[in-house]
């Protein structure tokens, strides 16, 4: 085995790892967008329903998912309550 074949094999492995990493990153981004859309759709459907507690929980999940720490803020709670009040009355 000569040096060039070892170098070529090593380069091929690194390229494969890089491509797999890029694919995983893209798939995670697609999954993240899908989940966000699903949570938004659930929230909107709950707002058009009659149960305010379901709408409140759906809103907390939707707004919390948009945050880096996964928790909704007091401002999100105000927005959710405003949405519930305006769309359910």
VEXSEKE-832857 format. One record per residue: x, y, z of N, C-alpha, C in turn; residue number from 1. Coordinates in nm, 3 decimals, always signed. Each point is the difference from the previous one (the first is absolute). Layout:
BEGIN
<figu><n_u>X</n_u><n_v>Y</n_v><n_w>Z</n_w><ca_u>X</ca_u><ca_v>Y</ca_v><ca_w>Z</ca_w><c_u>X</c_u><c_v>Y</c_v><c_w>Z</c_w><n>NUM</n></figu>
...
***
This chain:
BEGIN
<figu><n_u>+0.084</n_u><n_v>-0.117</n_v><n_w>+0.000</n_w><ca_u>-0.084</ca_u><ca_v>+0.117</ca_v><ca_w>+0.000</ca_w><c_u>+0.089</c_u><c_v>+0.124</c_v><c_w>+0.000</c_w><n>1</n></figu>
<figu><n_u>-0.024</n_u><n_v>+0.088</n_v><n_w>-0.091</n_w><ca_u>+0.083</ca_u><ca_v>+0.120</ca_v><ca_w>-0.005</ca_w><c_u>-0.071</c_u><c_v>+0.118</c_v><c_w>+0.067</c_w><n>2</n></figu>
<figu><n_u>+0.073</n_u><n_v>+0.106</n_v><n_w>+0.014</n_w><ca_u>-0.048</ca_u><ca_v>+0.117</ca_v><ca_w>+0.074</ca_w><c_u>-0.123</c_u><c_v>+0.062</c_v><c_w>-0.065</c_w><n>3</n></figu>
<figu><n_u>-0.005</n_u><n_v>+0.007</n_v><n_w>-0.133</n_w><ca_u>-0.112</ca_u><ca_v>+0.063</ca_v><ca_w>-0.069</ca_w><c_u>-0.130</c_u><c_v>-0.077</c_v><c_w>+0.018</c_w><n>4</n></figu>
<figu><n_u>+0.006</n_u><n_v>-0.131</n_v><n_w>+0.003</n_w><ca_u>-0.122</ca_u><ca_v>-0.077</ca_v><ca_w>+0.020</ca_w><c_u>-0.053</c_u><c_v>+0.016</c_v><c_w>+0.142</c_w><n>5</n></figu>
<figu><n_u>+0.089</n_u><n_v>+0.008</n_v><n_w>+0.097</n_w><ca_u>-0.043</ca_u><ca_v>+0.023</ca_v><ca_w>+0.140</ca_w><c_u>-0.060</c_u><c_v>+0.140</c_v><c_w>+0.011</c_w><n>6</n></figu>
<figu><n_u>+0.064</n_u><n_v>+0.098</n_v><n_w>-0.062</n_w><ca_u>-0.050</ca_u><ca_v>+0.137</ca_v><ca_w>+0.003</ca_w><c_u>-0.136</c_u><c_v>+0.008</c_v><c_w>-0.068</c_w><n>7</n></figu>
<figu><n_u>-0.015</n_u><n_v>-0.068</n_v><n_w>-0.112</n_w><ca_u>-0.126</ca_u><ca_v>+0.000</ca_v><ca_w>-0.073</ca_w><c_u>-0.111</c_u><c_v>-0.064</c_v><c_w>+0.084</c_w><n>8</n></figu>
<figu><n_u>+0.031</n_u><n_v>-0.111</n_v><n_w>+0.066</n_w><ca_u>-0.097</ca_u><ca_v>-0.069</ca_v><ca_w>+0.085</ca_w><c_u>-0.040</c_u><c_v>+0.090</c_v><c_w>+0.117</c_w><n>9</n></figu>
<figu><n_u>+0.096</n_u><n_v>+0.063</n_v><n_w>+0.064</n_w><ca_u>-0.027</ca_u><ca_v>+0.088</ca_v><ca_w>+0.113</ca_w><c_u>-0.084</c_u><c_v>+0.120</c_v><c_w>-0.044</c_w><n>10</n></figu>
<figu><n_u>+0.032</n_u><n_v>+0.056</n_v><n_w>-0.113</n_w><ca_u>-0.077</ca_u><ca_v>+0.113</ca_v><ca_w>-0.052</ca_w><c_u>-0.143</c_u><c_v>-0.043</c_v><c_w>-0.031</c_w><n>11</n></figu>
<figu><n_u>-0.015</n_u><n_v>-0.119</n_v><n_w>-0.056</n_w><ca_u>-0.134</ca_u><ca_v>-0.051</ca_v><ca_w>-0.031</ca_w><c_u>-0.083</c_u><c_v>-0.016</c_v><c_w>+0.127</c_w><n>12</n></figu>
<figu><n_u>+0.061</n_u><n_v>-0.049</n_v><n_w>+0.105</n_w><ca_u>-0.071</ca_u><ca_v>-0.017</ca_v><ca_w>+0.127</ca_w><c_u>-0.043</c_u><c_v>+0.136</c_v><c_w>+0.055</c_w><n>13</n></figu>
<figu><n_u>+0.088</n_u><n_v>+0.099</n_v><n_w>-0.004</n_w><ca_u>-0.034</ca_u><ca_v>+0.133</ca_v><ca_w>+0.050</ca_w><c_u>-0.110</c_u><c_v>+0.065</c_v><c_w>-0.083</c_w><n>14</n></figu>
<figu><n_u>+0.004</n_u><n_v>-0.019</n_v><n_w>-0.129</n_w><ca_u>-0.105</ca_u><ca_v>+0.054</ca_v><ca_w>-0.087</ca_w><c_u>-0.132</c_u><c_v>-0.067</c_v><c_w>+0.032</c_w><n>15</n></figu>
<figu><n_u>+0.001</n_u><n_v>-0.131</n_v><n_w>+0.021</n_w><ca_u>-0.121</ca_u><ca_v>-0.073</ca_v><ca_w>+0.035</ca_w><c_u>-0.057</c_u><c_v>+0.050</c_v><c_w>+0.133</c_w><n>16</n></figu>
<figu><n_u>+0.085</n_u><n_v>+0.020</n_v><n_w>+0.099</n_w><ca_u>-0.045</ca_u><ca_v>+0.051</ca_v><ca_w>+0.130</ca_w><c_u>-0.060</c_u><c_v>+0.139</c_v><c_w>-0.015</c_w><n>17</n></figu>
<figu><n_u>+0.065</n_u><n_v>+0.084</n_v><n_w>-0.081</n_w><ca_u>-0.050</ca_u><ca_v>+0.135</ca_v><ca_w>-0.023</ca_w><c_u>-0.137</c_u><c_v>-0.003</c_v><c_w>-0.068</c_w><n>18</n></figu>
<figu><n_u>-0.016</n_u><n_v>-0.081</n_v><n_w>-0.101</n_w><ca_u>-0.127</ca_u><ca_v>-0.009</ca_v><ca_w>-0.072</ca_w><c_u>-0.109</c_u><c_v>-0.053</c_v><c_w>+0.092</c_w><n>19</n></figu>
<figu><n_u>+0.031</n_u><n_v>-0.100</n_v><n_w>+0.081</n_w><ca_u>-0.099</ca_u><ca_v>-0.054</ca_v><ca_w>+0.094</ca_w><c_u>-0.040</c_u><c_v>+0.107</c_v><c_w>+0.101</c_w><n>20</n></figu>
<figu><n_u>+0.095</n_u><n_v>+0.078</n_v><n_w>+0.048</n_w><ca_u>-0.030</ca_u><ca_v>+0.106</ca_v><ca_w>+0.095</ca_w><c_u>-0.091</c_u><c_v>+0.105</c_v><c_w>-0.060</c_w><n>21</n></figu>
<figu><n_u>+0.027</n_u><n_v>+0.038</n_v><n_w>-0.124</n_w><ca_u>-0.084</ca_u><ca_v>+0.099</ca_v><ca_w>-0.069</ca_w><c_u>-0.141</c_u><c_v>-0.054</c_v><c_w>-0.019</c_w><n>22</n></figu>
<figu><n_u>-0.011</n_u><n_v>-0.126</n_v><n_w>-0.038</n_w><ca_u>-0.132</ca_u><ca_v>-0.061</ca_v><ca_w>-0.018</ca_w><c_u>-0.077</c_u><c_v>-0.004</c_v><c_w>+0.131</c_w><n>23</n></figu>
<figu><n_u>+0.066</n_u><n_v>-0.038</n_v><n_w>+0.109</n_w><ca_u>-0.066</ca_u><ca_v>-0.004</ca_v><ca_w>+0.130</ca_w><c_u>-0.045</c_u><c_v>+0.139</c_v><c_w>+0.042</c_w><n>24</n></figu>
<figu><n_u>+0.083</n_u><n_v>+0.100</n_v><n_w>-0.024</n_w><ca_u>-0.035</ca_u><ca_v>+0.138</ca_v><ca_w>+0.036</ca_w><c_u>-0.123</c_u><c_v>+0.045</c_v><c_w>-0.079</c_w><n>25</n></figu>
<figu><n_u>-0.003</n_u><n_v>-0.030</n_v><n_w>-0.130</n_w><ca_u>-0.113</ca_u><ca_v>+0.039</ca_v><ca_w>-0.083</ca_w><c_u>-0.128</c_u><c_v>-0.073</c_v><c_w>+0.042</c_w><n>26</n></figu>
<figu><n_u>+0.012</n_u><n_v>-0.128</n_v><n_w>+0.029</n_w><ca_u>-0.116</ca_u><ca_v>-0.077</ca_v><ca_w>+0.044</ca_w><c_u>-0.054</c_u><c_v>+0.053</c_v><c_w>+0.132</c_w><n>27</n></figu>
<figu><n_u>+0.089</n_u><n_v>+0.036</n_v><n_w>+0.091</n_w><ca_u>-0.043</ca_u><ca_v>+0.056</ca_v><ca_w>+0.127</ca_w><c_u>-0.074</c_u><c_v>+0.132</c_v><c_w>-0.022</c_w><n>28</n></figu>
<figu><n_u>+0.050</n_u><n_v>+0.083</n_v><n_w>-0.091</n_w><ca_u>-0.067</ca_u><ca_v>+0.126</ca_v><ca_w>-0.029</ca_w><c_u>-0.138</c_u><c_v>-0.020</c_v><c_w>-0.060</c_w><n>29</n></figu>
<figu><n_u>-0.013</n_u><n_v>-0.097</n_v><n_w>-0.089</n_w><ca_u>-0.129</ca_u><ca_v>-0.031</ca_v><ca_w>-0.060</ca_w><c_u>-0.097</c_u><c_v>-0.050</c_v><c_w>+0.106</c_w><n>30</n></figu>
<figu><n_u>+0.048</n_u><n_v>-0.089</n_v><n_w>+0.088</n_w><ca_u>-0.083</ca_u><ca_v>-0.051</ca_v><ca_w>+0.109</ca_w><c_u>-0.043</c_u><c_v>+0.113</c_v><c_w>+0.092</c_w><n>31</n></figu>
<figu><n_u>+0.090</n_u><n_v>+0.092</n_v><n_w>+0.029</n_w><ca_u>-0.029</ca_u><ca_v>+0.112</ca_v><ca_w>+0.088</ca_w><c_u>-0.109</c_u><c_v>+0.089</c_v><c_w>-0.061</c_w><n>32</n></figu>
<figu><n_u>+0.010</n_u><n_v>+0.029</n_v><n_w>-0.128</n_w><ca_u>-0.102</ca_u><ca_v>+0.080</ca_v><ca_w>-0.067</ca_w><c_u>-0.134</c_u><c_v>-0.072</c_v><c_w>-0.003</c_w><n>33</n></figu>
<figu><n_u>+0.003</n_u><n_v>-0.131</n_v><n_w>-0.025</n_w><ca_u>-0.123</ca_u><ca_v>-0.078</ca_v><ca_w>-0.002</ca_w><c_u>-0.068</c_u><c_v>+0.004</c_v><c_w>+0.136</c_w><n>34</n></figu>
<figu><n_u>+0.077</n_u><n_v>-0.019</n_v><n_w>+0.107</n_w><ca_u>-0.058</ca_u><ca_v>+0.000</ca_v><ca_w>+0.133</ca_w><c_u>-0.056</c_u><c_v>+0.138</c_v><c_w>+0.035</c_w><n>35</n></figu>
<figu><n_u>+0.069</n_u><n_v>+0.106</n_v><n_w>-0.037</n_w><ca_u>-0.048</ca_u><ca_v>+0.135</ca_v><ca_w>+0.026</ca_w><c_u>-0.131</c_u><c_v>+0.026</c_v><c_w>-0.073</c_w><n>36</n></figu>
<figu><n_u>-0.008</n_u><n_v>-0.042</n_v><n_w>-0.125</n_w><ca_u>-0.125</ca_u><ca_v>+0.016</ca_v><ca_w>-0.076</ca_w><c_u>-0.113</c_u><c_v>-0.080</c_v><c_w>+0.062</c_w><n>37</n></figu>
<figu><n_u>+0.031</n_u><n_v>-0.121</n_v><n_w>+0.045</n_w><ca_u>-0.101</ca_u><ca_v>-0.084</ca_v><ca_w>+0.063</ca_w><c_u>-0.051</c_u><c_v>+0.063</c_v><c_w>+0.130</c_w><n>38</n></figu>
<figu><n_u>+0.090</n_u><n_v>+0.052</n_v><n_w>+0.081</n_w><ca_u>-0.040</ca_u><ca_v>+0.066</ca_v><ca_w>+0.124</ca_w><c_u>-0.084</c_u><c_v>+0.125</c_v><c_w>-0.028</c_w><n>39</n></figu>
<figu><n_u>+0.038</n_u><n_v>+0.075</n_v><n_w>-0.103</n_w><ca_u>-0.077</ca_u><ca_v>+0.119</ca_v><ca_w>-0.036</ca_w><c_u>-0.140</c_u><c_v>-0.038</c_v><c_w>-0.047</c_w><n>40</n></figu>
<figu><n_u>-0.008</n_u><n_v>-0.103</n_v><n_w>-0.081</n_w><ca_u>-0.130</ca_u><ca_v>-0.047</ca_v><ca_w>-0.049</ca_w><c_u>-0.088</c_u><c_v>-0.048</c_v><c_w>+0.115</c_w><n>41</n></figu>
<figu><n_u>+0.059</n_u><n_v>-0.074</n_v><n_w>+0.094</n_w><ca_u>-0.075</ca_u><ca_v>-0.045</ca_v><ca_w>+0.117</ca_w><c_u>-0.050</c_u><c_v>+0.119</c_v><c_w>+0.082</c_w><n>42</n></figu>
<figu><n_u>+0.084</n_u><n_v>+0.101</n_v><n_w>+0.016</n_w><ca_u>-0.038</ca_u><ca_v>+0.120</ca_v><ca_w>+0.074</ca_w><c_u>-0.115</c_u><c_v>+0.073</c_v><c_w>-0.070</c_w><n>43</n></figu>
<figu><n_u>+0.012</n_u><n_v>+0.017</n_v><n_w>-0.130</n_w><ca_u>-0.106</ca_u><ca_v>+0.069</ca_v><ca_w>-0.075</ca_w><c_u>-0.131</c_u><c_v>-0.078</c_v><c_w>+0.007</c_w><n>44</n></figu>
<figu><n_u>+0.008</n_u><n_v>-0.132</n_v><n_w>-0.012</n_w><ca_u>-0.121</ca_u><ca_v>-0.082</ca_v><ca_w>+0.009</ca_w><c_u>-0.062</c_u><c_v>+0.010</c_v><c_w>+0.139</c_w><n>45</n></figu>
<figu><n_u>+0.084</n_u><n_v>+0.001</n_v><n_w>+0.102</n_w><ca_u>-0.050</ca_u><ca_v>+0.012</ca_v><ca_w>+0.137</ca_w><c_u>-0.065</c_u><c_v>+0.136</c_v><c_w>+0.023</c_w><n>46</n></figu>
<figu><n_u>+0.053</n_u><n_v>+0.104</n_v><n_w>-0.062</n_w><ca_u>-0.060</ca_u><ca_v>+0.133</ca_v><ca_w>+0.014</ca_w><c_u>-0.140</c_u><c_v>+0.006</c_v><c_w>-0.060</c_w><n>47</n></figu>
<figu><n_u>-0.023</n_u><n_v>-0.078</n_v><n_w>-0.102</n_w><ca_u>-0.131</ca_u><ca_v>-0.001</ca_v><ca_w>-0.065</ca_w><c_u>-0.095</c_u><c_v>-0.100</c_v><c_w>+0.066</c_w><n>48</n></figu>
<figu><n_u>+0.048</n_u><n_v>-0.070</n_v><n_w>+0.101</n_w><ca_u>-0.084</ca_u><ca_v>-0.092</ca_v><ca_w>+0.075</ca_w><c_u>-0.071</c_u><c_v>+0.073</c_v><c_w>+0.113</c_w><n>49</n></figu>
<figu><n_u>-0.058</n_u><n_v>-0.078</n_v><n_w>+0.090</n_w><ca_u>-0.077</ca_u><ca_v>+0.061</ca_v><ca_w>+0.109</ca_w><c_u>+0.067</c_u><c_v>-0.015</c_v><c_w>+0.136</c_w><n>50</n></figu>
<figu><n_u>+0.107</n_u><n_v>-0.077</n_v><n_w>+0.009</n_w><ca_u>+0.064</ca_u><ca_v>-0.025</ca_v><ca_w>+0.129</ca_w><c_u>+0.123</c_u><c_v>+0.091</c_v><c_w>+0.015</c_w><n>51</n></figu>
<figu><n_u>-0.008</n_u><n_v>+0.095</n_v><n_w>+0.092</n_w><ca_u>+0.109</ca_u><ca_v>+0.095</ca_v><ca_w>+0.019</ca_w><c_u>+0.124</c_u><c_v>-0.065</c_v><c_w>+0.059</c_w><n>52</n></figu>
<figu><n_u>-0.017</n_u><n_v>-0.102</n_v><n_w>+0.083</n_w><ca_u>+0.117</ca_u><ca_v>-0.064</ca_v><ca_w>+0.062</ca_w><c_u>+0.084</c_u><c_v>-0.074</c_v><c_w>-0.105</c_w><n>53</n></figu>
<figu><n_u>-0.065</n_u><n_v>-0.059</n_v><n_w>-0.098</n_w><ca_u>+0.073</ca_u><ca_v>-0.067</ca_v><ca_w>-0.108</ca_w><c_u>+0.076</c_u><c_v>+0.104</c_v><c_w>-0.083</c_w><n>54</n></figu>
<figu><n_u>-0.065</n_u><n_v>+0.113</n_v><n_w>-0.026</n_w><ca_u>+0.066</ca_u><ca_v>+0.107</ca_v><ca_w>-0.077</ca_w><c_u>+0.119</c_u><c_v>+0.056</c_v><c_w>+0.078</c_w><n>55</n></figu>
<figu><n_u>-0.015</n_u><n_v>+0.014</n_v><n_w>+0.130</n_w><ca_u>+0.109</ca_u><ca_v>+0.051</ca_v><ca_w>+0.083</ca_w><c_u>+0.119</c_u><c_v>-0.094</c_v><c_w>-0.002</c_w><n>56</n></figu>
<figu><n_u>-0.023</n_u><n_v>-0.129</n_v><n_w>+0.016</n_w><ca_u>+0.109</ca_u><ca_v>-0.099</ca_v><ca_w>-0.003</ca_w><c_u>+0.066</c_u><c_v>-0.007</c_v><c_w>-0.137</c_w><n>57</n></figu>
<figu><n_u>-0.081</n_u><n_v>+0.004</n_v><n_w>-0.106</n_w><ca_u>+0.056</ca_u><ca_v>-0.003</ca_v><ca_w>-0.136</ca_w><c_u>+0.084</c_u><c_v>+0.125</c_v><c_w>-0.025</c_w><n>58</n></figu>
<figu><n_u>-0.044</n_u><n_v>+0.114</n_v><n_w>+0.049</n_w><ca_u>+0.076</ca_u><ca_v>+0.124</ca_v><ca_w>-0.015</ca_w><c_u>+0.132</c_u><c_v>-0.005</c_v><c_w>+0.076</c_w><n>59</n></figu>
<figu><n_u>-0.003</n_u><n_v>-0.055</n_v><n_w>+0.120</n_w><ca_u>+0.123</ca_u><ca_v>-0.013</ca_v><ca_w>+0.078</ca_w><c_u>+0.100</c_u><c_v>-0.090</c_v><c_w>-0.070</c_w><n>60</n></figu>
<figu><n_u>-0.048</n_u><n_v>-0.110</n_v><n_w>-0.057</n_w><ca_u>+0.089</ca_u><ca_v>-0.091</ca_v><ca_w>-0.072</ca_w><c_u>+0.059</c_u><c_v>+0.068</c_v><c_w>-0.125</c_w><n>61</n></figu>
<figu><n_u>-0.086</n_u><n_v>+0.070</n_v><n_w>-0.073</n_w><ca_u>+0.045</ca_u><ca_v>+0.066</ca_v><ca_w>-0.123</ca_w><c_u>+0.103</c_u><c_v>+0.108</c_v><c_w>+0.029</c_w><n>62</n></figu>
<figu><n_u>-0.032</n_u><n_v>+0.091</n_v><n_w>+0.091</n_w><ca_u>+0.093</ca_u><ca_v>+0.109</ca_v><ca_w>+0.030</ca_w><c_u>+0.124</c_u><c_v>-0.050</c_v><c_w>+0.073</c_w><n>63</n></figu>
<figu><n_u>-0.015</n_u><n_v>-0.100</n_v><n_w>+0.084</n_w><ca_u>+0.116</ca_u><ca_v>-0.056</ca_v><ca_w>+0.069</ca_w><c_u>+0.098</c_u><c_v>-0.067</c_v><c_w>-0.095</c_w><n>64</n></figu>
<figu><n_u>-0.052</n_u><n_v>-0.065</n_v><n_w>-0.103</n_w><ca_u>+0.086</ca_u><ca_v>-0.067</ca_v><ca_w>-0.098</ca_w><c_u>+0.085</c_u><c_v>+0.100</c_v><c_w>-0.077</c_w><n>65</n></figu>
<figu><n_u>-0.050</n_u><n_v>+0.121</n_v><n_w>-0.015</n_w><ca_u>+0.074</ca_u><ca_v>+0.103</ca_v><ca_w>-0.073</ca_w><c_u>+0.115</c_u><c_v>+0.059</c_v><c_w>+0.080</c_w><n>66</n></figu>
<figu><n_u>+0.003</n_u><n_v>-0.024</n_v><n_w>+0.129</n_w><ca_u>+0.104</ca_u><ca_v>+0.054</ca_v><ca_w>+0.088</ca_w><c_u>+0.116</c_u><c_v>-0.099</c_v><c_w>+0.014</c_w><n>67</n></figu>
<figu><n_u>+0.122</n_u><n_v>+0.051</n_v><n_w>+0.018</n_w><ca_u>+0.116</ca_u><ca_v>-0.089</ca_v><ca_w>+0.016</ca_w><c_u>-0.008</c_u><c_v>-0.091</c_v><c_w>+0.122</c_w><n>68</n></figu>
<figu><n_u>-0.061</n_u><n_v>+0.050</n_v><n_w>+0.108</n_w><ca_u>-0.008</ca_u><ca_v>-0.083</ca_v><ca_w>+0.121</ca_w><c_u>-0.127</c_u><c_v>-0.084</c_v><c_w>+0.003</c_w><n>69</n></figu>
<figu><n_u>-0.090</n_u><n_v>+0.017</n_v><n_w>-0.096</n_w><ca_u>-0.120</ca_u><ca_v>-0.081</ca_v><ca_w>-0.010</ca_w><c_u>-0.113</c_u><c_v>+0.043</c_v><c_w>+0.093</c_w><n>70</n></figu>
<figu><n_u>+0.015</n_u><n_v>+0.115</n_v><n_w>+0.063</n_w><ca_u>-0.102</ca_u><ca_v>+0.048</ca_v><ca_w>+0.093</ca_w><c_u>-0.062</c_u><c_v>+0.129</c_v><c_w>-0.054</c_w><n>71</n></figu>
<figu><n_u>-0.131</n_u><n_v>+0.012</n_v><n_w>+0.017</n_w><ca_u>-0.066</ca_u><ca_v>+0.123</ca_v><ca_w>-0.042</ca_w><c_u>+0.024</c_u><c_v>+0.109</c_v><c_w>+0.104</c_w><n>72</n></figu>
<figu><n_u>-0.008</n_u><n_v>+0.122</n_v><n_w>-0.044</n_w><ca_u>+0.024</ca_u><ca_v>+0.114</ca_v><ca_w>+0.089</ca_w><c_u>-0.133</c_u><c_v>+0.062</c_v><c_w>+0.041</c_w><n>73</n></figu>
<figu><n_u>+0.007</n_u><n_v>+0.095</n_v><n_w>+0.090</n_w><ca_u>-0.120</ca_u><ca_v>+0.073</ca_v><ca_w>+0.042</ca_w><c_u>-0.061</c_u><c_v>+0.075</c_v><c_w>-0.118</c_w><n>74</n></figu>
<figu><n_u>+0.084</n_u><n_v>+0.048</n_v><n_w>-0.090</n_w><ca_u>-0.049</ca_u><ca_v>+0.071</ca_v><ca_w>-0.118</ca_w><c_u>-0.073</c_u><c_v>-0.095</c_v><c_w>-0.095</c_w><n>75</n></figu>
<figu><n_u>+0.049</n_u><n_v>-0.123</n_v><n_w>-0.008</n_w><ca_u>-0.071</ca_u><ca_v>-0.101</ca_v><ca_w>-0.078</ca_w><c_u>-0.137</c_u><c_v>-0.028</c_v><c_w>+0.061</c_w><n>76</n></figu>
<figu><n_u>-0.003</n_u><n_v>-0.006</n_v><n_w>+0.132</n_w><ca_u>-0.127</ca_u><ca_v>-0.024</ca_v><ca_w>+0.070</ca_w><c_u>-0.101</c_u><c_v>+0.110</c_v><c_w>-0.027</c_w><n>77</n></figu>
<figu><n_u>+0.048</n_u><n_v>+0.125</n_v><n_w>-0.004</n_w><ca_u>-0.089</ca_u><ca_v>+0.113</ca_v><ca_w>-0.030</ca_w><c_u>-0.053</c_u><c_v>-0.013</c_v><c_w>-0.143</c_w><n>78</n></figu>
<figu><n_u>+0.089</n_u><n_v>-0.035</n_v><n_w>-0.093</n_w><ca_u>-0.041</ca_u><ca_v>-0.018</ca_v><ca_w>-0.141</ca_w><c_u>-0.103</c_u><c_v>-0.112</c_v><c_w>-0.013</c_w><n>79</n></figu>
<figu><n_u>+0.024</n_u><n_v>-0.110</n_v><n_w>+0.071</n_w><ca_u>-0.093</ca_u><ca_v>-0.114</ca_v><ca_w>-0.005</ca_w><c_u>-0.136</c_u><c_v>+0.042</c_v><c_w>+0.054</c_w><n>80</n></figu>
<figu><n_u>+0.000</n_u><n_v>+0.067</n_v><n_w>+0.115</n_w><ca_u>-0.127</ca_u><ca_v>+0.042</ca_v><ca_w>+0.058</ca_w><c_u>-0.073</c_u><c_v>+0.100</c_v><c_w>-0.090</c_w><n>81</n></figu>
<figu><n_u>+0.074</n_u><n_v>+0.088</n_v><n_w>-0.066</n_w><ca_u>-0.061</ca_u><ca_v>+0.093</ca_v><ca_w>-0.095</ca_w><c_u>-0.061</c_u><c_v>-0.075</c_v><c_w>-0.117</c_w><n>82</n></figu>
<figu><n_u>+0.071</n_u><n_v>-0.098</n_v><n_w>-0.052</n_w><ca_u>-0.053</ca_u><ca_v>-0.082</ca_v><ca_w>-0.111</ca_w><c_u>-0.127</c_u><c_v>-0.073</c_v><c_w>+0.043</c_w><n>83</n></figu>
<figu><n_u>+0.005</n_u><n_v>-0.059</n_v><n_w>+0.119</n_w><ca_u>-0.116</ca_u><ca_v>-0.075</ca_v><ca_w>+0.049</ca_w><c_u>-0.121</c_u><c_v>+0.094</c_v><c_w>+0.017</c_w><n>84</n></figu>
<figu><n_u>+0.025</n_u><n_v>+0.115</n_v><n_w>+0.060</n_w><ca_u>-0.109</ca_u><ca_v>+0.094</ca_v><ca_w>+0.024</ca_w><c_u>-0.059</c_u><c_v>+0.050</c_v><c_w>-0.131</c_w><n>85</n></figu>
<figu><n_u>+0.084</n_u><n_v>+0.034</n_v><n_w>-0.097</n_w><ca_u>-0.050</ca_u><ca_v>+0.057</ca_v><ca_w>-0.125</ca_w><c_u>-0.065</c_u><c_v>-0.103</c_v><c_w>-0.091</c_w><n>86</n></figu>
<figu><n_u>+0.047</n_u><n_v>-0.123</n_v><n_w>+0.001</n_w><ca_u>-0.054</ca_u><ca_v>-0.100</ca_v><ca_w>-0.093</ca_w><c_u>-0.109</c_u><c_v>-0.088</c_v><c_w>+0.059</c_w><n>87</n></figu>
<figu><n_u>-0.007</n_u><n_v>-0.010</n_v><n_w>+0.131</n_w><ca_u>-0.099</ca_u><ca_v>-0.089</ca_v><ca_w>+0.059</ca_w><c_u>-0.127</c_u><c_v>+0.072</c_v><c_w>+0.045</c_w><n>88</n></figu>
<figu><n_u>+0.002</n_u><n_v>+0.131</n_v><n_w>-0.002</n_w><ca_u>-0.122</ca_u><ca_v>+0.072</ca_v><ca_w>+0.043</ca_w><c_u>-0.082</c_u><c_v>+0.044</c_v><c_w>-0.118</c_w><n>89</n></figu>
***
